[in-house]
Amino acid sequence: MAGKKKKTPENTIAQNRKARHDYFIEDTFEAGLALEGWEVKSMREKKVNLSDAYVIVHNGEVYLHGCHITPLKTVSTHITANPTRNRKLLLHLSEINKIIDAQQKEGYTIVPLSLYWVRNLVKLKIGTAKGKKLHDKRATEKAKEWNRDKQRLMKNNFN
């Protein structure tokens, strides 16, 4: 249905819908982000784009690349806002080691899935993912449509 937006929970800032379409998500991790003040203010206004973002490991630290946070017009004049700067992810060492192991496997990558609020903190859900082939995407779409039709049939039978 064109024009109809899916509802997201109130605490969700942004989602990467493209990630679930392009990848099989294996494990998920919750990471904090090292942000500047203007970035948090922009996130409150939901001016974030995760669709082109990806996660890399550099020198034992995990970074979010390509996430675009649009600066507000009210950002202070003495700060030069860089909307696509690399942001450090805050994770436990054991989680970083799991991510490094997953990234070294053949065909696996680390993708950001969603940004959301936990109380007053910004959290990023990241997942270790394996790329889907075209036939996998078709099968997933077919299964989605069948579940939708099944729900419709069940609803019509009970009414």
C-alpha positions in Angstrom: 0.0 0.0 0.0 1.6 3.2 -1.1 1.6 6.2 1.1 1.0 4.2 4.3 3.9 4.3 6.8 4.5 1.5 9.3 4.1 2.6 12.9 7.3 2.5 14.9 7.5 2.5 18.7 7.7 5.9 20.4 11.3 5.3 21.5 12.6 4.5 18.0 14.7 7.3 16.3 15.5 5.6 13.0 15.4 2.1 11.4 17.5 0.5 8.7 14.8 -1.4 6.8 17.2 -2.1 3.9 19.3 -4.2 6.2 16.6 -6.8 6.9 15.9 -7.0 3.2 19.5 -7.4 2.1 20.9 -9.6 5.0 20.1 -12.6 7.2 20.6 -11.2 10.7 22.4 -13.7 13.0 23.2 -12.0 16.3 22.3 -8.6 17.6 24.1 -6.3 20.0 23.0 -3.1 21.8 25.7 -0.4 21.7 25.9 3.1 23.1 27.2 5.9 20.9 29.7 8.6 21.7 27.8 11.7 20.5 28.1 15.5 20.6 25.4 17.7 22.0 24.1 18.9 18.6 23.7 15.3 17.4 21.5 14.4 20.4 19.3 17.4 19.7 19.0 16.4 16.0 18.1 12.9 17.1 15.3 14.2 19.2 13.9 15.8 16.0 14.5 12.4 14.2 16.9 13.9 11.6 18.9 10.7 11.2 19.5 8.4 8.2 20.8 4.9 8.8 20.3 3.5 5.3 23.9 3.9 4.0 25.6 3.3 7.4 27.9 0.4 8.2 30.0 -0.7 11.2 33.8 -1.4 11.1 36.4 -2.5 13.7 39.6 -0.4 13.8 42.4 -1.0 16.3 40.0 -3.0 18.6 37.4 -0.3 18.6 34.0 -0.3 16.8 32.9 2.7 14.7 29.7 3.6 12.9 30.4 5.0 9.4 28.1 6.7 7.0 25.3 7.6 9.4 24.0 11.0 8.4 22.7 13.2 11.2 21.4 16.5 9.8 22.4 19.4 12.0 19.7 21.7 13.2 19.8 25.4 12.2 20.1 26.3 15.8 23.5 24.7 16.3 25.9 27.1 17.9 28.1 29.2 15.6 31.4 28.2 17.2 30.8 24.5 16.4 31.4 23.1 12.9 28.9 20.3 12.6 30.1 17.3 10.5 26.9 15.3 9.7 28.7 12.1 8.6 31.6 11.9 11.1 32.6 8.5 12.4 31.0 7.8 15.7 32.5 5.4 18.3 30.3 2.6 19.5 30.4 1.8 23.2 30.5 -2.0 23.8 31.9 -4.5 26.3 35.2 -6.2 25.3 33.5 -9.6 25.1 31.0 -8.1 22.6 33.7 -6.5 20.6 35.5 -9.9 20.4 32.3 -11.6 19.1 31.9 -8.9 16.5 35.5 -9.3 15.4 35.1 -13.1 15.1 31.9 -12.7 13.1 33.5 -10.1 10.7 36.4 -12.4 10.0 34.0 -15.2 8.9 33.5 -15.5 5.1 30.5 -13.4 3.9 29.6 -11.8 7.2 29.3 -8.1 7.9 28.2 -5.9 10.7 25.1 -3.7 10.0 23.3 -1.1 12.0 19.6 -2.0 12.5 18.0 0.7 14.5 18.6 3.7 16.7 16.4 4.2 19.8 16.1 5.8 23.2 16.6 3.9 26.5 15.6 6.4 29.1 17.7 9.4 28.0 20.4 7.5 26.3 20.8 6.8 22.6 21.4 3.1 21.8 22.2 1.5 18.4 21.2 -2.1 17.7 23.8 -3.7 15.4 23.7 -7.2 14.0 26.1 -9.7 12.5 24.7 -10.5 9.1 25.2 -12.7 6.1 24.2 -11.3 2.6 21.1 -12.6 0.9 21.2 -13.8 -2.7 18.4 -12.8 -5.1 16.5 -16.0 -4.7 16.7 -15.7 -0.9 15.1 -12.2 -1.2 12.3 -13.6 -3.4 11.6 -16.4 -0.9 11.5 -14.0 2.0 9.0 -11.8 0.1 6.9 -14.8 -0.8 6.7 -16.0 2.8 5.8 -12.4 3.9 2.9 -12.3 1.4 1.7 -15.8 2.4 1.6 -14.8 6.1 -0.3 -11.6 5.2 -2.8 -13.6 3.1 -3.1 -16.2 5.9 -3.9 -13.4 8.4 -6.6 -12.0 6.1 -8.2 -15.5 5.6 -8.2 -16.1 9.4 -9.8 -12.7 10.0 -12.5 -13.2 7.4 -13.3 -16.7 8.7 -13.9 -15.4 12.3 -16.1 -12.5 11.2 
